[in-house]
Amino acid sequence: MANRTDPAAKSIRGTNPQNLVEKILRSKIYQNTYWKEQCFGLTAETLVDKAMELDHLGGTYGGNRKPTPFMCLVMKMLQIQPEKDIVVEFIKNDDYKYVRILGAFYLRLTGTDVDVYRYLEPLYNDYRKLRQKLADGKFALTHVDEVIDELLTKDYSCDIALPRIKKRRTLESIGSLEPRKSVLEDDFEEEEEKEENEQIDGLDNGVDERDYYHGRSPIRERDRDRRREIHRYRRRSHSRSRSRSRDRKRHGRSSSPKRRADGPDEPKKKKEKKEKKDDGTDHPDPEIAEANKLRAALGLKPLKL
């Protein structure tokens, strides 16, 4: 009798609410000591006190796959089926984070697609830490927003298969849901306004500079004269450098042909001239010059008189 669903409870998704939990897990919950001792005779009002005592969440753990107290309370809520207003108050409870997660988990199992997105998405802004019991019995650190994301995007959570829900964009396309509004939207709007103001200020500064350059004023005339003088000085220095470079090129061109003319034939002429001086044939005395020619033909040294 203690494990039967409340006769006044309505069917969820065409079945008994307790059947949303797999039979094997349901049997282990019925045999658990916490279920027998702490969950017996609980009502929607007294269930809140037990939920406030929770210090972790999780599905089953250990070699025998024992259910956690969190899972036993979820099963009890499916059995007694509390009113929707009570579940919403669980979700909106800011003081007890495990009470909030308990209400969100139950609503994910039993609520409509629109209610699931409407009441669970605001919990994305809750970043408080949670203790989660893993399958090996150890604890891991998680956060409220991570658990909510798992409920909205995954097929399994805490060893329970979650009912399928429609995608958010599908509900938006048929008009059941409004586009999600981010908490940071106000900050984005402030940043956009600030950027627009900066652009307007930049345009105003550009107009002032344009007036400075196109208007008539003594300061503008003085700046214009100064720029003209600088331009003239640069033009003169440029023309001087060009004339110097031209002179250098002309000088190089005029000297290069002489070097090319003296280059290859000059050593031969110097050598022949030196040989003539050495054989003595250019001696001023004709007789000695004639004798030196004869001696040169015979391979003898010339006379030096």
C-alpha positions as CSV (number, residue, x, y, z in Angstrom):
1,M,0.0,0.0,0.0
2,A,2.8,2.4,0.8
3,N,4.3,2.1,-2.7
4,R,1.1,2.8,-4.6
5,T,0.4,6.1,-6.4
6,D,-2.1,8.5,-4.8
7,P,-5.6,7.7,-6.2
8,A,-6.2,11.4,-6.9
9,A,-3.0,11.6,-9.0
10,K,-3.4,12.2,-12.7
11,S,-1.6,10.2,-15.3
12,I,1.5,11.7,-16.8
13,R,2.2,11.2,-20.5
14,G,-0.5,8.5,-20.6
15,T,0.9,6.4,-17.8
16,N,1.3,6.1,-14.0
17,P,3.6,8.8,-12.7
18,Q,5.8,6.3,-10.9
19,N,6.3,4.4,-14.2
20,L,8.5,7.3,-15.4
21,V,11.2,5.6,-13.3
22,E,12.5,2.3,-14.7
23,K,11.3,-0.8,-12.9
24,I,14.7,-1.9,-11.6
25,L,15.4,1.5,-10.1
26,R,11.9,1.7,-8.7
27,S,12.3,-1.7,-7.0
28,K,15.6,-0.6,-5.4
29,I,14.0,2.5,-4.1
30,Y,11.2,0.5,-2.5
31,Q,13.8,-1.6,-0.7
32,N,15.9,1.2,0.4
33,T,16.1,2.1,4.1
34,Y,15.7,5.8,3.6
35,W,12.5,5.2,1.6
36,K,11.0,3.0,4.3
37,E,12.0,5.1,7.3
38,Q,12.0,8.7,6.0
39,C,9.6,8.8,3.1
40,F,6.7,6.8,4.7
41,G,3.6,8.9,5.1
42,L,5.0,12.1,3.6
43,T,2.7,14.7,2.2
44,A,3.3,17.7,0.0
45,E,3.8,19.9,3.1
46,T,6.1,17.6,5.1
47,L,8.1,16.8,2.0
48,V,9.6,20.3,2.1
49,D,11.3,19.6,5.4
50,K,13.0,16.4,4.0
51,A,14.0,18.3,0.9
52,M,15.7,21.0,3.1
53,E,17.8,18.3,4.7
54,L,19.4,17.2,1.4
55,D,23.1,17.8,1.1
56,H,23.8,16.2,-2.2
57,L,22.2,14.9,-5.4
58,G,22.6,11.8,-7.5
59,G,21.1,8.7,-8.9
60,T,22.5,5.3,-7.7
61,Y,25.9,4.4,-6.3
62,G,28.0,1.5,-5.1
63,G,28.1,-2.2,-6.1
64,N,24.5,-2.8,-5.3
65,R,23.4,0.5,-7.0
66,K,21.8,2.0,-3.9
67,P,19.5,5.0,-4.6
68,T,20.4,8.3,-3.0
69,P,17.9,10.2,-0.7
70,F,17.5,12.7,-3.6
71,M,16.2,10.0,-5.8
72,C,13.9,8.7,-3.1
73,L,12.3,12.1,-2.7
74,V,11.8,12.4,-6.5
75,M,10.0,9.1,-6.4
76,K,7.9,10.3,-3.5
77,M,6.9,13.4,-5.4
78,L,5.8,11.2,-8.3
79,Q,3.7,9.1,-5.9
80,I,1.9,11.9,-4.2
81,Q,1.9,14.4,-7.2
82,P,2.0,17.8,-5.4
83,E,0.2,20.8,-7.0
84,K,2.0,22.8,-9.7
85,D,2.2,25.9,-7.4
86,I,4.1,23.9,-4.8
87,V,6.6,22.7,-7.5
88,V,7.0,26.2,-8.8
89,E,7.8,27.4,-5.2
90,F,10.4,24.7,-5.0
91,I,12.0,26.0,-8.1
92,K,11.9,29.7,-7.0
93,N,13.4,28.9,-3.6
94,D,16.7,30.9,-3.5
95,D,17.7,29.8,0.1
96,Y,17.9,26.0,-0.4
97,K,19.6,25.0,-3.7
98,Y,18.8,21.3,-3.4
99,V,15.1,22.1,-2.9
100,R,15.4,24.1,-6.2
101,I,17.1,21.2,-8.0
102,L,14.5,18.7,-6.6
103,G,11.6,20.8,-8.0
104,A,13.3,21.3,-11.3
105,F,14.0,17.6,-11.7
106,Y,10.3,16.8,-10.9
107,L,9.0,19.4,-13.4
108,R,11.3,18.0,-16.1
109,L,9.7,14.6,-15.6
110,T,6.1,15.7,-15.4
111,G,5.8,19.2,-16.9
112,T,4.8,20.3,-20.4
113,D,7.5,21.4,-22.9
114,V,6.5,25.1,-22.5
115,D,6.6,24.9,-18.6
116,V,10.0,23.1,-18.7
117,Y,11.6,25.9,-20.7
118,R,9.7,28.7,-18.9
119,Y,10.7,27.7,-15.3
120,L,14.1,26.0,-15.9
121,E,15.8,28.4,-18.2
122,P,16.0,31.2,-15.6
123,L,18.1,28.8,-13.4
124,Y,20.9,29.2,-15.9
125,N,21.8,32.3,-13.9
126,D,22.3,30.3,-10.7
127,Y,26.0,29.4,-10.4
128,R,26.0,28.0,-6.8
129,K,28.0,24.8,-6.2
130,L,26.5,21.4,-5.7
131,R,27.7,18.1,-4.4
132,Q,26.9,15.2,-6.7
133,K,27.3,11.5,-5.7
134,L,28.9,9.5,-8.5
135,A,28.4,5.8,-9.3
136,D,31.5,4.8,-7.4
137,G,30.2,6.5,-4.2
138,K,32.6,9.5,-4.4
139,F,31.5,13.1,-4.5
140,A,32.1,15.5,-7.3
141,L,31.6,19.3,-7.6
142,T,29.0,20.7,-10.0
143,H,26.9,23.8,-10.3
144,V,23.2,24.5,-10.5
145,D,23.4,25.8,-14.1
146,E,25.3,22.6,-15.2
147,V,22.5,20.4,-13.8
148,I,19.8,22.6,-15.5
149,D,21.7,22.3,-18.8
150,E,21.8,18.5,-18.4
151,L,18.1,18.4,-17.8
152,L,17.4,20.5,-20.9
153,T,19.8,19.0,-23.3
154,K,20.5,15.4,-22.2
155,D,18.5,12.2,-22.4
156,Y,19.5,10.8,-19.0
157,S,20.1,12.4,-15.6
158,C,20.6,10.7,-12.3
159,D,20.1,7.3,-13.9
160,I,16.6,8.2,-15.1
161,A,15.6,8.5,-18.8
162,L,14.1,11.9,-19.3
163,P,11.0,12.3,-21.4
164,R,11.6,13.9,-24.8
165,I,10.8,17.5,-25.3
166,K,10.6,19.7,-28.3
167,K,13.4,21.9,-29.3
168,R,13.2,25.5,-28.2
169,R,13.3,26.9,-31.7
170,T,10.4,24.7,-32.7
171,L,8.3,26.2,-29.9
172,E,9.4,29.7,-30.9
173,S,8.4,29.1,-34.5
174,I,4.8,28.0,-33.5
175,G,4.5,30.9,-31.1
176,S,4.4,28.9,-27.9
177,L,7.6,30.6,-26.5
178,E,9.1,34.0,-26.9
179,P,12.8,34.3,-27.8
180,R,15.0,33.8,-24.8
181,K,16.2,37.0,-23.2
182,S,19.7,36.9,-21.8
183,V,20.5,38.5,-18.4
184,L,23.5,40.2,-20.2
185,E,21.2,41.8,-22.7
186,D,21.1,45.1,-20.6
187,D,24.9,45.2,-20.5
188,F,25.0,44.7,-24.3
189,E,22.6,47.5,-24.8
190,E,24.7,49.8,-22.6
191,E,27.8,48.9,-24.6
192,E,26.0,49.6,-27.9
193,E,24.8,53.0,-26.6
194,K,28.4,53.8,-25.5
195,E,29.8,52.9,-28.9
196,E,27.1,55.0,-30.7
197,N,28.0,58.0,-28.5
198,E,31.7,57.6,-29.2
199,Q,30.9,57.5,-33.0
200,I,28.9,60.7,-32.7
201,D,31.7,62.4,-30.8
202,G,34.1,61.3,-33.5
203,L,31.9,62.7,-36.2
204,D,31.7,66.0,-34.4
205,N,35.5,66.2,-34.1
206,G,35.8,65.5,-37.8
207,V,33.5,68.4,-38.6
208,D,35.6,70.7,-36.4
209,E,38.8,69.6,-38.2
210,R,37.1,70.1,-41.6
211,D,36.1,73.7,-40.5
212,Y,39.6,74.3,-39.4
213,Y,41.1,73.4,-42.8
214,H,38.4,75.0,-45.0
215,G,37.6,78.1,-43.0
216,R,39.6,81.4,-43.1
217,S,41.5,82.3,-40.0
218,P,45.0,83.7,-39.2
219,I,46.1,80.4,-37.7
220,R,45.1,78.4,-40.8
221,E,46.9,81.0,-43.1
222,R,50.1,80.8,-41.0
223,D,50.0,77.0,-41.1
224,R,49.5,77.1,-44.8
225,D,52.5,79.4,-45.3
226,R,54.6,77.2,-43.2
227,R,53.7,74.1,-45.2
228,R,54.5,76.0,-48.5
229,E,58.0,77.0,-47.2
230,I,58.7,73.4,-46.2
231,H,57.6,72.2,-49.6
232,R,59.8,74.8,-51.4
233,Y,62.8,73.8,-49.3
234,R,62.3,70.1,-50.1
235,R,62.0,70.9,-53.8
236,R,65.2,72.9,-53.8
237,S,67.2,70.3,-52.0
238,H,65.8,67.6,-54.3
239,S,66.8,69.6,-57.4
240,R,70.3,70.1,-56.0
241,S,70.7,66.4,-55.3
242,R,69.6,65.6,-58.8
243,S,72.1,68.1,-60.4
244,R,74.9,66.6,-58.4
245,S,74.0,63.1,-59.4
246,R,73.9,64.2,-63.1
247,D,77.4,65.7,-62.8
248,R,78.7,62.5,-61.3
249,K,77.2,60.5,-64.1
250,R,78.6,62.7,-66.8
251,H,82.1,62.6,-65.2
252,G,81.9,58.9,-65.0
253,R,80.9,58.6,-68.7
254,S,83.7,60.9,-70.0
255,S,86.4,59.1,-68.1
256,S,85.3,55.6,-68.8
257,P,86.2,55.5,-72.6
258,K,89.8,56.6,-72.0
259,R,90.2,53.8,-69.6
260,R,88.7,51.3,-72.0
261,A,91.0,52.7,-74.8
262,D,94.1,52.3,-72.7
263,G,93.1,49.0,-71.3
264,P,93.9,46.0,-73.5
265,D,96.5,47.4,-76.1
266,E,98.5,49.6,-73.7
267,P,100.6,46.7,-72.1
268,K,101.7,45.4,-75.6
269,K,102.9,48.9,-76.7
270,K,104.8,49.4,-73.5
271,K,106.4,46.0,-73.8
272,E,107.5,46.6,-77.5
273,K,108.9,50.0,-76.5
274,K,110.9,48.5,-73.7
275,E,112.3,45.8,-76.0
276,K,113.4,48.4,-78.5
277,K,115.2,50.3,-75.7
278,D,116.9,47.1,-74.5
279,D,118.3,45.9,-77.9
280,G,120.1,49.2,-78.6
281,T,118.7,49.7,-82.1
282,D,117.6,53.2,-81.3
283,H,121.2,54.3,-80.4
284,P,122.0,57.9,-81.7
285,D,125.1,56.6,-83.4
286,P,124.1,55.0,-86.7
287,E,127.1,52.6,-86.7
288,I,126.4,51.4,-83.2
289,A,122.7,51.0,-84.0
290,E,123.5,48.9,-87.1
291,A,125.9,46.8,-85.1
292,N,123.2,46.3,-82.4
293,K,120.7,45.1,-85.0
294,L,123.2,42.5,-86.2
295,R,124.0,41.4,-82.7
296,A,120.3,41.2,-81.9
297,A,119.8,38.9,-84.9
298,L,122.6,36.7,-83.6
299,G,121.2,36.7,-80.1
300,L,124.1,38.7,-78.6
301,K,123.8,41.6,-76.1
302,P,123.8,45.1,-77.6
303,L,126.7,47.5,-77.4
304,K,126.4,50.2,-74.8
305,L,128.8,53.0,-75.9
